[in-house]
């Protein structure tokens, strides 16, 4: 193995970069918990329930999807707590896979994180930021500019037969806003981890309070008799859904939305080197953060169903008649507040979601660069990315990340970006948990300040559930193309790894 993430590189000190500098342990338990929760709560909870409602067809199955997602997420957090306490280093999951399965698997994760998982999530959330800004300024639309190069890509051999589902490359007002937000947040995090964590903790407190308020309003003053009757009366809760093989596949595809909304909970492990008392605080932060968000997400959907009918009419005149399934541009939370407060509700919700998405991307941008830093220290990424600047942050990693995110913002819709991200992320969630079993077997004597609850049953269940969801995603025509593209990116990393390793070895001769 090449040098580890904690070993100093051999290059001379530069004026801007500090190769021998160390990270600042400035992230407290509260900050770490807010990083977990804040990275999870972005745009998904306010949008994805619409597409999910169209797929599952009944309130019971919509709530079941969110509850199952919460169970999967909590199982993952309980498992990762052991790994985080064992290896509290910059890079997190990259380090876990490197230590359990070797440098190739670690590289494949870091490669995919950079190309799809982290950057794709940042791009999707940034595009959502632009989408909700469009509520305040309708001129911020999703329509692609005619003057910017445009391209539609649809792979029929992957099941894409409808050009409306094609990958749409181009620039729109929403995507332009997304690019600007990414540039601003990258600049904030270039200034230091204290600045980054201050923004993260502050905005997470605001947006969790806003989400909790939405829940409270939805189950109290916002309760609507029409919605209650449509969703919970006379057998409407279960609906007339026939649980066939086709429905199970559709249900699995629907989970893409809820899983994306709950993703990025592992990002706190990327910044482990900057967490105070990480062997205690990392497992606690993972459990507290995922538990908080899971409860809020399930209750938010209960609130939606108290305010809006599950199945509405596309293009109807009011938010109430459009329902959850056909909310304008899928903005379910906005539609709910429109019913409660009228037109002012849309403005209130848009502001809350702008804060939410901005804070979410701050955490994602902060954390992602730490993985590329660890890879570079192992000789598996650009050398300069493995250095800290004068403010002791991986500046080159932050800049390179922002450039690739900008490319992704121009190359896909919100829904397509979700599909790229989730399938690839699930692959590595399952592999990392398998790595826990391998480490228990081959390194039994390593210090384990925290041991995974319910081992081996609960980690094994996590592997089974993530594998089942991946299978359903591949079986669904609506998600197959994007999932295969995500898988292709993972596999492409294999030859890249050997080329990079060979190049690195040549440079060190």
N, C-alpha and C positions, 0 to 999 in steps of 0.2 A: 504494500500500500504506500502511496505517496504521503507527504506530510499531512498531519491531521489538522482539523479546524483550529486547534488551540496552539499549534506550533508556529513559531515566528518564521516568516518568509526570509529569504536570504538577500533580497534586493536592497539597495541602499535607500536611506531615507530621502524622500523628496520634500520640496517646500510645501506642496499642497497635500500630499498623502503622507500618512504616518504608518508604515508597515509594521512597526513595533508597538504601536499604540494598542491599548485594550479598550473594550467596550465599558461604558459607564453603567454600573448597576443602579439605575434610577427608577426602575419599575417596581412599585410596591404590589402587595396582594390586591388592593383595590384597583390599581392601574391594570394589573394582569387580568383581573375578572372583567373589567370594562373593555379590555382588548379582545377577550373572548366574545363577550356579548356584542360589542360594537362592531366586530368584524362579521358577525352573523346577521345582525339587524341592518339591512341595507334597503333594498327596493323590493325584494321578493315577496315579503309578507303583504305588501300593499298592492301587488299586481297578479301574482301567479294563481291565486284562487279562482280567477275567471277561467283561465284555460283548463285548470283542473276540474272545475264544475262542468265544463262542456264535455270532458272525457268520462267522468264517473257517473254523472246523471242523477245523483240523489244526495241530500244533506248528510245522511249517515255515512256514505262512502267518502265524501269530502272530508269529514272530520276524522274518519278512520285513516285516511292518507296522512293527515297531519299528526295524528297520534303515533302511527307507525314510524313516521320520520323522526319524531321525538325520541322514541324508544331506540331506534338505530343510532341516533346522535349521542344519546346518553351512554349506550354500550361502548361506543367508540371512545368517548371521553374517559370512562372508567379504565379502559384498556391503555390508552395513551398516557394516563397519569403515571403508570409504572415506568414506561420508557422515558418520559420526560424527567422523572426524578433520578433515573439511572444516568442519563446523558444530558445534563443541563448546559448544553453548548449552543452556540450560534448555528443555526441550520435545522434544528429540530428533527422533523420527520426524515429529512435527507440523512442525517446522522444515524437515526434509528435503523434505516434500511442498509446503510453502509456497514454498520456494526453487526447486523444480523445476517445479511445476505451477500455482503461484499460490495466493492466499489462500483461494479457495473450496475447493480440494482439501485444503488444510491444515485448514480449519475442519471439513470433513466427517469427517476423521480424528479430530480432537479431540472433535467432537460424538459420534461413534460410540464412541470410547474411553470417554467419560464415561457414555454411556447403556448400553453393552453390553460392550465389550471388557475394559476394566480393571475396571470395577465388577462386571461379570458374573463375571469370574475371581475377584475377591476374595470375592464372595458364594458361589460354588461351593466354594472352598477353606474358607471359614468354615463352610459347611454340613457339609463333610467333617470338619472339626474336631469338630463336634457328633456326627457319626456315630461317630467313633472314641472319643469320650468315652463313648458308649453301650456300648462294650466293658467299660469299668471300672464304669459305673453303668447297668445296663440300663433304668432309669427314663428315661434320656435317649433317647427313642424318636423315630422319624420320624412317629408318628401325630399328625394334626392335632388341636388342642384343639377341643372342641365349643363352648366359650364364646366363641371368637374367630371373627369373620366368615370364612366359607369360600366358595370359588367354584371351579367346574371349567369350564375353557374349552377347547373342541375345535373347530378349524376344518376342517370336512369338505372345503371347496374346496381345502385345502392337503394333503389326503390323510390327515387324522386321522379315522379311523373307529372307533377303540377308545378308550373313555373312560378306560381305564387309562393311556393316553398323553397325556391332557389336561393342561393347565397347572393345577396345584393351588395356588390362592391360600389362604394361611392361616398359622397359627402352630403350631409343634410344639415339643417340648422341644429337639430338635436345632437348630431354627432360632433358638430363644431363646438357646441357648449361642452360636450364631454371632453374634448381635447383640452379646452381651456381649464376645466376643473382638475384634470390630471396634472397639468403643468403647475398649477398653484399648489396642489398638495405635495408634489415632488419637491418644490422649492421649500415648503415648510419643513419637510423632513430632512432636507439637506442642512438645515440650520442646527440640528441636534436632536437627540432622543428626548430630552426634556421638553422641547417645543412640541415634538410629535406626540408625546404621551399626554401633554396638557390638552391639546386639541382633542385627542381621542377620548380621554376621561370626561371632559366637559361635554362634548357632543353626545356621548353615550348616555350620560345622565339625563340630558334633555330628551333624547329620542326614546329611551325606555319609559320615561315619565309620560311622553306624548302617546306612546303605544298603550300604556296602562290606562290613560285617560280615554282613549278610543274604546277600549274594552268596557270601561265603566259606563260610558255614554251609551254604548250599544246594548248593554243588558239592563239599563235603567230607563232614562228618559227617551232613548232612541227606539225602544221596542215598538214595532209597527204591526198592527193587527193583520194587515194583508200578508206581510212576510211570515208572521207566526203561523197563520192558517196554511199558507202555501208550503211551509217547510216542516211543520211539526204536527199538523192535524190530520186525522183520517188516513193514517198510514202513509202520509206523504214523506215522513222522515226516511224510511227505508226505500220508498219509491217502488217502481215496477221493474227495477234492474234485474235482469236474468244473469246470474253468475255463471257464465260460460267461459271457455278458453279465451275467446275474443275479448270478453270483458276483463279478464285477469291481465291480459297483455295491455289493454287500455289503461287499467289501473296502475300497472308498472310504469307506463309512459307518463301518467299524471304525476307520479312521485318525483319526476325530474324537477318539477317546479318547487315542491316542498323541500326536497333535498338541497336544491340550490339555495333556497332561502335560509337553510340551516347550516350551510357549508361555511368553511373558513374558521371553524371553532379551534382547529389545530394550529392556527397562526401564532398563538402565543408561544408555542414551542420553538418557532423560528428565532424568536428574540430572547431565548432562554438565558443567554449570557448576560443580558441586561436586567434580569429579574432578581430582586433582592431575595435571599434565602430560597433559591429555586427548588431545592429538594422538598421543601414543604409547600411553597406557594404555588408551584406549577400544577400539581394534582388538584389542589383546592380550587384554583382559578378555573380549571377545566370543568370541574363538577359544578361549581356555583354558576359559572357563566352559561353553560349549556342547560342547566336546570331552569334558570330564570327565563331564558329565551323560549324553551320548550313550552312552559306554562303560558307565557304571553302569546305565543303563536296559536296554540289551540284555542285559547280564550278569544283571541282576535277573530278567529273564524266563527266561533259561537256568536260573537257580536255582529259580524256580517249577516249571519242567518237570522238574527233577531230584527235586523233593519231592512234587509233586501230579500226578495224571493230568490231561491237558488236558481231556478230556470226562468229567465226572462225572454223578452222578444228583441231580436236584433234590430237596431235602428229605431226603436220606440222613442217616443217624445220625451219621456222622463226617466230619471235614474231608477225610480221604483219599478217601472214597467220593463226596463232593460234588465234589471236584476243583477245577480252576481255573475252569471254566465256571459252576459253581453254588456257589461259596464264599458263605457266609452274608453277606447284604447286600453281595456283591461284594468283601468284604475278603480279597483273595487273599493278601497278605503275612501277615496275621494267621493265615489257614488254614495257610500254610506253616510258621510257627513253632509252631502247635498240633501239627502232625505231628512236629516235631523235639523240642519240649520239653513237650508236653502242655498242660494248661490254663494253666500259667505262661507259655507262649509267647505266648498271646493278650494277656496283660497287658503283657509286655515290648514287643511290637510296637505295641500301642495307645499306650503312652507315647512310643515313638520317633516314631510318626506324628503325635501331638499336637504334639511339638516341631517336626516338619517342617512341618506346616500353619501353625502359629503363626509360624514364621520366614518361610515363603513369603509370607504375607499382610503381614508387616512390610515386606518389600521392595516389594510391590505398592502398599501404601498410601503409603510414602515416595515412590516414583517418580511415581505417577499425578498427584499434586497439582502437580508441576512442569509438566506439560503444560497444565493449566488456567491456571496462572500465565502461561505464555507466550501463551496465547490471550487472556487478559485484557489483557496488555500491548499486544496488537494491536487491542484494542477489540472482541474477539469473544467475550467472556465477562463475567461480572459484574465490575465495576470493582474491587471490594475483593479479589477473588481474585488480582489482579495486584500485591498488596502483600505484603511480608514483615513478620512480627511482630518483636518485640524480640529474639527468638532467631534471627532471619534464616531463617525457614521460612515457606512460604505457608500460613498458618494457616487462612484462610478457605477455601482450596481443599481442605484436609484435612477440614474440617468438612462442607462441601457434599458431598464425595465420600462420606463416611461415611453421610450421610442417604440418598443414593440407593442405596448398597449395601444398607442396611437394607430399603428397599422391594423390591429384587430378591430378598433372602433370603426374603421372604414370598410370592414370586410364581412359584417354580419348583423342580422337583426338581434334584438334582445333574446328572443326565444332560441335562435340558433346558437348564440353564445352560451346559453344555459346548457344545451345538449353537448357541446364540445367539452365543457368543464366537468359536468357531473360524471359522465362515463369514465373519463380518465382518472378523476379523483377517486371514484369507487374502486377502481383497479388497485390503486396504491393503498387505500384504506385497508382493503382485504390483505394485501401482501405485507403491510406493516404489522398487522395483527398476527399473521403467520410467523413473522419475524420474532414476535414476543415468545411464541412457543419454542422457536429455535434457540433463542437466547437462554431460556430457562434450562434447555437441555445441554447446550455447549458451554455456557458460562454461569454455572449455578452459584459460584462463589462471589460474583460481583455484588457490590452493595446495592440493596433495593430498599430505599427509605420508605417507599410505598409499594404495596403489592396489589395487583388488579383484583378488585372485588369479584367474587364468583368464579375465579379461575379454577379449572379450564372451561367451565360450562358457558359463562357469559361471553368471553372472547370468541369461543367457537360459534356461538349463536350469532355474534356480530358478523363473522365470516360468512355464515350461511345466508344471512339476510342481505348483505351487500352483494353476494354472488347472485342471489335470486333476482334482485332488482336489476343488475347488469344484464342478466339473461332476458328479462322482460323488455328492457330498453332495446336490445338487439332484435327482438322479435317484432317490435312495433314499427310499422312502415313510417310513422310520423317522426320517429327519432333515430331510425337505423342509419341513415346517411351520415348524420353528424356524429353518431357514436363510432362508426367505422373510421371516420376521418380522425377522431380523437385517438382511436387505437392505432391507426397508421402512424400518427405522430410519435406515439410511445415506441413502436417497433423501429421507426427510422432512427431513433436514438442509439440503437445497437451499433451500426457501423460508425456513427459519429463518435461514439465513445472510444472505439479502437483507433480511429484516426487521431482524435484529440490526445489520447494517452501516448500514442507513438510520437506525435509532434512534441508533446511535453518532455518525453524521454530524450528526444534528440536535442532539445534546447538545453537540457541539463548535462549532456555529455561534455 
